[in-house]
Amino acid sequence: MKAEPAPRRVVFDLPNWLGDVVHTLPALARLLDPEARLAVTALVPAAYATLVGLTGAATLARPRRASLWWARRHLGGRCDVALTARHATRAKLLLAGCGAPLALASRGRGAALLGLRPFRVDRRRHQRHDLDAALALLGRPPVGEEPATLALPAGLAAAGTARRHAFAPRGPVVVLLPGSRGGRRKRYPADGYVAAGQAMARRGAVVLVAGSADEEKLTRRVADGVAGKVVPAGWPLEEVAALLAACDAVIGNDSGLTHLAAALGVPTLALFGPTDPVRTAPGGRAVVLRPPAPWIGRLDRLAPADVAAAASWLLEWRAAER
């Protein structure tokens, strides 16, 4: 009886930012499909490794400035295919260092000069489609229109539910995500979050506020304004994800945690200003709210009453499911 060939070893270099990582999940699912016969190792920043590992992919933490020499040392000759979802020159140098017979990178930024196989990215489409041409070169179907999703194992989900009840033994729970690493223009004003959070509290919701360690001043300000509670910034990302998944609604900027909440299936209100939702809107169970014309890029022109009304609809949606 003839033995089947071993699966091809694939190194998949994921983005630096959490929201971008979430947008790669549909492509990662295509690679992990058993029919593909690929053994996938995802290169990710250390903070995301456990979370990405929930997809079933093996993970390897990628140092912040990892490039050609790091890849030669840690990956040289150990993969059959190398693929990057990043477009920077540093990412393409890393791929060159892998020494894979087939190394796939987006066009430009030295891809061809480094001996990589360039593929085209159609930036008129949503970011989840950026790797469709690379998937085709691997014999995989393109990503469909289905949103990115991430399922939590039972134990982690139960831990998230327990933490939700520790914060709020009864009533709906709304999480505010007032931060964003994409700059102040992508942030809805803190006072707007306070006003929207106060409206949620009047509806009987318990309000939590979450963010990264460097956003603690902002999260504390918003939490104080709504008499809410701050989610500790030191929690591992997978534990934050479990808490978000157990809550009833999330309101956030165009940020990594907002995209993650939507992928977890939480009714999510994403507040978009200067960024184009056609390109980067969260998938999953998300509603995008933008300021009215002619202030479409000005989040400070988005009325807190409109935010609160949209969030109230999300709470009603969640209540109807339970």
Backbone hydrogen bonds, N-H to C=O, Kabsch-Sander energy under -0.5 kcal/mol:
donor,donor_aa,acceptor,acceptor_aa,energy
8,R,37,R,-1.7
10,V,8,R,-0.6
10,V,39,A,-2.8
11,V,81,V,-2.7
12,F,10,V,-0.6
12,F,41,T,-3.0
13,D,11,V,-0.6
13,D,83,L,-3.5
14,L,12,F,-0.8
14,L,43,L,-2.5
21,V,17,W,-2.2
22,V,18,L,-2.5
23,H,19,G,-1.7
24,T,20,D,-0.9
24,T,21,V,-1.0
25,L,21,V,-0.5
25,L,22,V,-1.4
28,L,24,T,-2.5
29,A,25,L,-2.4
30,R,26,P,-1.5
31,L,27,A,-1.7
32,L,28,L,-2.1
33,D,29,A,-0.9
36,A,33,D,-2.2
37,R,33,D,-0.5
37,R,34,P,-1.1
39,A,8,R,-2.9
40,V,38,L,-0.8
41,T,10,V,-2.8
42,A,58,A,-3.4
43,L,12,F,-2.7
43,L,41,T,-0.5
44,V,42,A,-0.6
44,V,60,L,-1.8
48,Y,45,P,-2.1
49,A,45,P,-0.6
49,A,46,A,-1.1
52,V,48,Y,-2.8
53,G,49,A,-2.1
54,L,50,T,-0.7
54,L,51,L,-1.3
55,T,52,V,-1.9
56,G,53,G,-1.6
57,A,52,V,-0.6
58,A,40,V,-1.9
60,L,42,A,-2.5
62,R,44,V,-2.9
66,A,63,P,-1.6
71,A,67,S,-2.2
72,R,68,L,-2.3
73,R,69,W,-1.7
74,H,70,W,-2.5
75,L,71,A,-2.9
76,G,71,A,-1.2
77,G,98,C,-2.0
78,R,75,L,-2.5
80,D,9,R,-2.2
81,V,9,R,-2.3
82,A,102,L,-2.4
83,L,11,V,-2.7
84,T,104,L,-1.9
85,A,13,D,-2.9
92,K,88,A,-1.4
93,L,89,T,-2.3
94,L,90,R,-2.0
95,L,91,A,-2.0
96,A,92,K,-2.1
97,G,93,L,-1.8
98,C,94,L,-0.8
98,C,95,L,-1.1
99,G,95,L,-0.6
99,G,96,A,-0.8
100,A,95,L,-0.5
102,L,80,D,-1.3
104,L,82,A,-3.2
105,A,117,R,-1.6
107,R,119,F,-1.7
111,A,108,G,-1.4
114,L,110,G,-1.7
115,G,112,A,-1.7
116,L,111,A,-2.3
117,R,103,A,-3.8
119,F,105,A,-1.7
123,R,121,V,-1.0
125,R,122,D,-1.6
127,Q,279,R,-2.7
129,H,126,H,-2.3
130,D,127,Q,-2.1
132,D,129,H,-1.9
135,L,131,L,-2.7
136,A,132,D,-2.0
137,L,133,A,-1.5
138,L,134,A,-0.9
138,L,135,L,-0.8
139,G,136,A,-1.6
140,R,135,L,-3.0
150,L,263,A,-2.1
157,A,153,P,-2.6
158,A,154,A,-2.5
159,A,155,G,-1.8
160,G,156,L,-2.0
161,T,157,A,-2.1
162,A,158,A,-2.3
163,R,159,A,-2.0
164,R,160,G,-2.3
165,H,161,T,-2.2
166,A,162,A,-1.5
167,F,163,R,-1.9
168,A,164,R,-2.6
174,V,206,V,-2.6
175,V,249,A,-2.4
176,L,208,L,-3.1
177,L,251,I,-2.8
183,G,180,S,-0.7
186,K,183,G,-1.3
187,R,184,R,-1.9
188,Y,186,K,-0.5
193,Y,189,P,-1.8
194,V,190,A,-2.4
195,A,191,D,-2.4
196,A,192,G,-2.6
197,G,193,Y,-3.0
198,Q,194,V,-2.5
199,A,195,A,-1.8
200,M,196,A,-1.9
201,A,197,G,-2.4
202,R,198,Q,-2.0
203,R,199,A,-0.8
203,R,200,M,-0.6
204,G,201,A,-1.8
205,A,200,M,-2.1
206,V,172,P,-2.9
208,L,174,V,-2.8
208,L,206,V,-0.5
209,V,229,K,-2.4
210,A,176,L,-2.4
215,E,212,S,-1.7
216,E,213,A,-1.1
219,T,215,E,-2.7
220,R,216,E,-2.5
221,R,217,K,-1.9
222,V,218,L,-2.3
223,A,219,T,-2.6
224,D,220,R,-2.7
225,G,221,R,-1.7
226,V,222,V,-1.2
227,A,223,A,-0.6
227,A,224,D,-0.6
228,G,223,A,-2.9
229,K,207,V,-2.0
231,V,209,V,-2.8
235,W,232,P,-1.2
239,E,236,P,-0.9
240,V,236,P,-1.8
241,A,237,L,-2.6
242,A,238,E,-1.8
243,L,239,E,-1.9
244,L,240,V,-2.7
245,A,241,A,-2.5
246,A,242,A,-1.0
246,A,243,L,-0.8
247,C,243,L,-0.6
247,C,244,L,-1.4
248,D,173,V,-2.0
249,A,173,V,-1.3
250,V,267,P,-1.9
251,I,175,V,-2.7
252,G,269,L,-2.5
253,N,177,L,-1.3
254,D,186,K,-0.7
254,D,271,L,-0.6
255,S,253,N,-2.1
259,H,255,S,-2.1
260,L,256,G,-2.5
261,A,257,L,-2.7
262,A,258,T,-2.0
263,A,259,H,-2.0
264,L,260,L,-1.6
265,G,262,A,-1.5
266,V,261,A,-2.0
268,T,285,R,-2.6
269,L,250,V,-3.2
270,A,268,T,-0.6
270,A,287,V,-2.9
271,L,252,G,-2.9
271,L,269,L,-0.6
272,F,270,A,-0.7
272,F,289,L,-2.1
279,R,276,D,-1.1
280,T,276,D,-2.1
281,A,277,P,-2.1
285,R,262,A,-1.1
286,A,284,G,-1.1
287,V,268,T,-2.9
289,L,270,A,-2.8
295,W,292,P,-2.0
298,R,295,W,-2.3
299,L,297,G,-0.8
301,R,298,R,-2.0
302,L,299,L,-1.7
303,A,301,R,-0.6
306,D,303,A,-0.8
307,V,303,A,-1.8
308,A,304,P,-2.9
309,A,305,A,-2.2
310,A,306,D,-2.2
311,A,307,V,-2.4
312,S,308,A,-2.4
313,W,309,A,-1.7
314,L,310,A,-1.6
315,L,311,A,-2.0
316,E,312,S,-2.1
317,W,313,W,-2.2
318,R,314,L,-2.5
319,A,315,L,-2.7
320,A,316,E,-1.9
321,E,317,W,-0.8
321,E,318,R,-0.9
322,R,318,R,-0.7
322,R,319,A,-0.8
